[in-house]
Amino acid sequence: MPLDKDHLVTLLAAGKTREAIDEIIACKEDIAEQSFYQVVALSAELAENEKNERNRTVSQEVINVQKNGINTSLTKLLPLLDKQAAAIPTVHTPQNDTSGASPEEPDSELGATIPKVEKWVETLAYVIVQIAKRPWKYKLINLLAFCLVFLNPFVLGQALKLIQPDSTLLEDINYLLYFGIGIGLLFAMAIALAIRDMMKGGESYAQVSYSDQSPIKGLRHFEFEDAEIFRKLQRHQDIETCLQGIGGRDYRFGVLTGESGCGKTSFLRAGLYPAIKSGSTPCIVVKLRNEAPLASIRKALADQIPMPESPAASVSLKELFHFYQEKTGLSEWVLIVDQFEQFFTQYKLAEDRQSFIQQLKECYEDLPEVKILLSLRKDYQGYLYEIQDVLGYALVTRSNYFDLKKFTPTQATEIFRVMAETEGLEFDTSFVYNTCKEELA
């Protein structure tokens, strides 16, 4: 069945994006290959949108913005679906041109320029909207800057000379005098408004200062006490997957990996740790530092499970957990070691790493109640073969191997929305979603 574009336009106008995509995919043979793959990508994005809507994992506002974006992208793609429309135009050559006219080249420069112009127009419109939201004194300052840069006599005079080299228009109307008066008035009005605000005790803007429990962390990671807000930040499915794996009867040893900066430390401390602690199993999160791994584990146990007495300084990892098992009466433990790549950067020689690896082996073989999870950057994952070779474990996806992925544009938008809502900040859902889509592509 041939592709009916008029019907597709009707479906998209009615918001029936899924039906439109299904019809396009059904006509695969009539569609240009590149355009078809773009439709498939939009179909996958729509599937994510439909899943989020069913599971209510993001707000309806974000879902609607994503759906509108998919609809708009598909509408723009409609003219390019036909193979004929996507084909390269034929250029006449002297051999096949009998009209005597000179051959015409396709205007590729114009085609490349139009998207750039549209981008600049969008950017300019956004800047104007942002300026319009500012108080009047800032609008006046922006207007003053514009006049000084673009309307000053020198710049305007040079522009006029490009049009009419012998133009004396500015001199004839005494432009310099009026320019000076106008700039003076704008400056005086901006100063007057600033003085008025000072006499009123300043503007009523909230100071940019956030509490320790604020979701806006900057470069800091989330901590144990941030569990409540972290539950709203789109990692619930990853937490559930890890809980099911670690809670499995056969789980002994596992690995969590992810790209640098994807939020592994925040995930472990504010997400997985509180989820495990909500049960009856004690959990220890260790962040490796520039010291022996066993020393970091001892400190973490002492801080998170304080005891009236401390274990001997010479105990091994196995003996350390024996001590805490006896003192607490709890046999089952979960040990999470974060930033485990530090172990490989600190001990560069394989023989220097064997001592701690052998201690891990002792726990793995003799303490089945102690479950271990190592977290490290994905680019260090290859080093784990040394541990795997000694312990003899096998990694199985979603059972004891967990890959923490970067957020999708929809998830990132929802996170920013929650942050803005929590802190009472203004939030433009459409702008944030489009920005996330560009940055995370």
Secondary structure, 3 states (H helix, E strand, C coil): CCCCHHHHHHHHHCCCHHHHHHHHHHCHHHECHHHHHHHHHHHHHHHHHHHHHHHCCCCHHHHHHHHHHHHHHHHHHHHHCEHHHHCCCCCCCCCCCCCCCCCCCCCHHHHHHHHHHHHHHHHHHHHHHHHHHCCHHHHHHHHHHHHHHHCCHHHHHHHHHHHCCCCCHHHHCCHHHHHHHHHHHHHHHHHHHHHHHHHCCCCCCCCCCCCCCCCCCCCCCCCHHHHHHHCCCCCHHHHHHHHHHHCCCCCCEEEEEECCCCCHHHHHHHHHHHHHHCCCCCEEEEECCCCCHHHHHHHHHHHHCCCCCCCCCCCCHHHHHHHHHHHHCCCCEEEEEECCHHHHHHCCCHHHHHHHHHHHHHHHHHCCCEEEEEEEEHHHHHHHHHHHHHHCCCCCECCCEEECCCCCHHHHHHHHHHHHHHHCCCCCHHHHHHHHHHHCC
